[in-house]
Amino acid sequence: MTVTVAILGRPNVGKSTLFNRLIGKKLALVDDQPGVTRDRREGTGQIADIEFQVFDTAGFDEAKKGSLEARMSDQAAEAARRADHVFFVIDARAGVTPVDKMFAEKIRKLGKPVTVLANKAETKLIQQSVPEAFSLGFGEPFPISGEHGEGLEHIYGIVQPLVLADRKAHARIEEEDVEAPFNPDEEAPDFTKKPLKLAIIGQPNAGKSTLVNSLLGEERMLTGPEAGITRDAISNDWEWRGRQIKLWDTAGIRRKGKVKEKLEKLSVTDALRAVKFAEVVVVLVDASFSIEKQDLTLCDLIAREGRAIVLALSKWDLVEDKNAALRKVGEIMEDILPDIRGLPIVTLSAKQGRGADKLMQAVLTAEKKWNIRISTSKMNKWLEGAIQRNPPPAPGGRRIKIRYATQANARPPTFALFGNQLDKLPQSYQRYLMNGLRETLGLEGIPIRFALRGTKNPFEDGRR
């Protein structure tokens, strides 16, 4: 582990803006309205020659016990307990408010080293009022501007001694991954040595955060009956049966036409970015409502991104006729999305803690297929049989010839076909080959790509 700092404070003092400044990218959603951040978010901060982990939090809020705001405050407190140092952020323009003083007492009870950062202190006039924050009882307050990157030297002066003290014990050496040129006839590197990147997506209130908490074995994500609680795509480092996994919980993705507000658009963009980073994506569907068009749209989007997919039916305990429901989902997937035929379908109830093992087994199986390497000899033996059973068409009386094939890449499996007139090879025949590959080589549910490459006649340039 590295040195960890938590950013706390009342809503709308600029905690997420500071977080984004420290990690060097706009990872946390930022908006003028208070309470945008809900779950705690983690990132790697860097100032000059030091790196440290940063927790962005919803901060503390006055709220009724059991309410969403109260649960958000609990998450902030948990982040502070795990941190080595707490940055208590206040709004320098507003000065020290009664709410700041109340939250100072809560932070004091956590028993952590605390530094007050007076944010939004862009002008000298505002900076003159910063010493007022001495009254909070945490020592010298420092003026900063997360938006403009001013005052970071103060943060450096606080964190650097912590980093230097723990560098030997906590330093992590990240080796740059350099992949060798792809060769299907060579043994693949052991992909299980790297963390599996797994994202969970779905419509609002499908139970994504509840599932993540069930997998992690802790109340890491905020949950509740309210739809749309999760806003940021939150990553969690996790281990399942010895396998390292980076697990993303994401905001619910509604149909594009229903997304109106700026904040929801940002949340959806964040969720889709998690899909691009992932290797396997679980599409979570509320089984009590059956599968909807939006669920199919998400599956199609993931397939086009080339990611391995697992379809998970949540809240399975609420379904009465389970056999009929499962059969209906399977039929819909086969009819609407034939390009990912054989997609694994897992039933679960995260609330009751059922189905998590089945889900993870399906995820690891999908990852294995996604990384598959098929030797050139095996590939061409299959191709020869497929062409004999169903020869390519002959547009204009001249038959299309597929001479040979080889695997061009993995993740997702990509195959190069070489021959003549392949630009005229119809989609229906390509789909025939893809389905044959799936059935023969066990690639059900995995997106497959073809690269069509013509072979040039060596005597063509000499013709007149």
Helices and strands as residue ranges (DSSP letters): E 4-8, H 15-23, E 41-47, E 50-56, H 68-82, E 85-91, H 98-109, E 114-119, H 124-127, G 130-136, E 142-143, H 152-170, G 191-193, E 196-202, H 208-216, E 234-240, E 243-249, G 256-258, H 262-277, E 280-286, G 287-289, H 293-304, E 308-314, G 316-318, H 322-336, G 338-340, E 345-347, H 356-370, H 376-389, G 395-397, E 401-409, E 414-420, G 422-424, H 427-441, E 449-454, G 460-462
